Every structure is written in structure tokens, then in C-alpha cells.
Amino acid sequence: MKIQINKQKNENYTIIIGCGRLGANLANTLSDSGEDVLIIDKNKDSFRKLSPAFGGLTLNGDATDLDVLQEAQISNATAVIAVTNNDNANILVAQIAREIFHIERVIARLYDPEREYVYREFGIDTICPAVLSVKEIDKILSRPDIHKEPLQEAKS
């Protein structure tokens, strides 16, 4: 099956790699916003996570395979977002998108924050759930409006 995407590089066309919870939610959000989105996953059953209203495209395949990326018309993409559950796959896809296809906006999720330097060397933005969680918890703990009153009220 050939995917037909008649997009120029200057339009919003996002390719998401990985249709887990994050990838599916991101694809649904972009689709609901009217953006052109294609999501790639090795497991065709993963696409069940997409909303019934999802207006984008799906591609069953391994995004580390150049043929799969070419079928997705990666050259026309304005952004590539790698959010599989595998840091190595995310690094590889992000590097391919950046170095071979010259995609300017490349974002990759990583679980190991110590690997962030690898991404930064290639100009790839990263999202690390562990680091984001720590920052959010710290922000909540440092809020001055947090008191023990709700706990005391619960005892009454």
C-alpha cells in the first residue's frame, strides 16, 4: 500500500514513531487539532489505542528501516517524534531523521536521563519522563499554598 501525502515541507506534517499510550495520545491530539499526522508502529494491534475520531494515517512497520520511513514520506515531515519504549530505537530513528533526512524538528523520549548527551550532540530535543516527574513533584512540594490543613480536616 502506498501512502499518498501531498504535503510540502513548510506545512505541518508530523510523523510519530511508537503507538503506545504517549504516541497514541499525541497523535489523537494533533489529529483533533487538524494537523496532518502519521503514526508508525511495528505492532498493528497498537493502533487500537487511537481514538475512533483519529483522522491521521497509520503505518505498520519498523521505523528504523529506511524503506518504511520513505514510505511514510519522511522527507515531507516538519517534525519527527520518537516515543517507543526503547531508548536505542528512539536514538536511531531520531538520528536517521536528523542526519539522513535533515528534519529540523526531532523529538525523542528517553527513559535513561544519562543518555541525554547523545541526543544533544545531534540537536535532538528530548523528553525524559523521570526528569519531568521529578521537576513536577518538586514544584508541587515547593508551593507555599500546600499546608497540612486538608489532612487535619480529614481527621475531624
N, C-alpha and C positions, 0 to 999 in steps of 0.2 A: 504494500500500500504506500503510495506516495503522498506525503503531506503537502498541501498547497497553501503556502503563506505568501501572500503578495505584499510584503512589507518592505519598506525602505529602512535603512539603518537609523534614520532620525525619528522614527515612530517608536512607540512603546511596545516592544515585544520582549517578553521575559521568558526565559527557559528555567524551569525548576528541576533539579535533579533530586529525586527521592520523594516518594508519595507516602511518607509516614504521617504522623499527626501534624508536625510542623509544616511539611511540604504541602499537604492537602489543605490545611487551613490557610496558608499563604496563597495557594492557587485559587481557592474559593474567594478570598478577599480581593485579589487582583481582578478576577473574573467579574465579581459583583461590582467592581469599580469601572467596568467597561474596558479594561486593559486586555491586550492580546497575550495569552499565556499558554505555554505548552509545558506539560509535566512528563518527565521520563522516569520510569522505574523498571527494574528487572522483573518484578513480580506483578503480573497483570491483575491479581486479586487486590493489590494495594489501591487500585483506582476506585474501589468501593468506598473508600474514605471521602471521596469527593462528593460535594453536595449535588443533589439531583438538578439544581439550577446551574451547575458549573457550565460555563459557556466556552471554555478553552478546549485545547486538544490534549490527548494523551498519546504517549508513545512507549510501547513495551520494548525495553532493550537496555543494554549496558552502556551507560553514558561515558565509560572510559574507552569505548570503541569509536574511532573516528567516523566510521560509516554511519553509526547511529546519530552522532552529532551533526553530520552533514545532512542526514535525512530530516533532522529537526530544523534544518536551515539556520544553524548557529551563526553563520556569517551575517544574518539579518538581525540578530538579537541585540538589544540595547543593554540587557542585563542577563547574567547567568548566576543562579543561586544554587549552591550545592549543599543540600541538607540531608544526606543519607546518614545512617547510623555508623558510618565507618570513616574515621578521620583520614585514612590513607586514600580512600576513593575520593573524598572531598578535595583533598590536596591535589590529586592527579587531575581531576576534572577541572578544577579552578586553574591549574597551570596550563592545561590544554586551551581552555577558553582565553586566557590572557596571552599566552605566548604564541600559539599557533593561529588562533582566530582573531586576535587583537581586540577582544571585547574589553571595553573600558571599565564597565561596572561589573565586578565579580565579587560575590559574597559567598563565604563558606562557613558552615558551622563546624566547630571542633569541640570535642569533649576534653581533650588534654590541653590545658592552657599553656603548657610548656612548649607546645608546637607552634605557638602563635608567631614566633620569629620566622618560621619557614614561609608563612603566608605573607608577612610584611615584606620580606625580601622580594616577593613577586608583585607587590602592590595590590594584594587581595585583602579586602575588608573581612573581618572575622566576627562571628557571634559565638560566644562561649557560654553555654547555659550555667556552668558552675560559677563563672565570674559574675555574670548578670545576677544570679541568685544571691551571691554574697553582697553585691552592691545594694540590691533591693532590701535585703534583711537589715543591713547596716543603716540604710536610710530610714527604715521603719523604727529601728531601735533608737536612733538619734533624734527622732521627732520629739519636741518638747511637750506636745499635747498628749503623749502617752502617759497615763497615770495608772495607779493600781486601783482606782475607784471602781471600774467595771467588775473587778474580781471581788472587791469588798461588797458591792451591791449584790452580787450573786450569793454571798453568804447570808445576807439578811433574810 
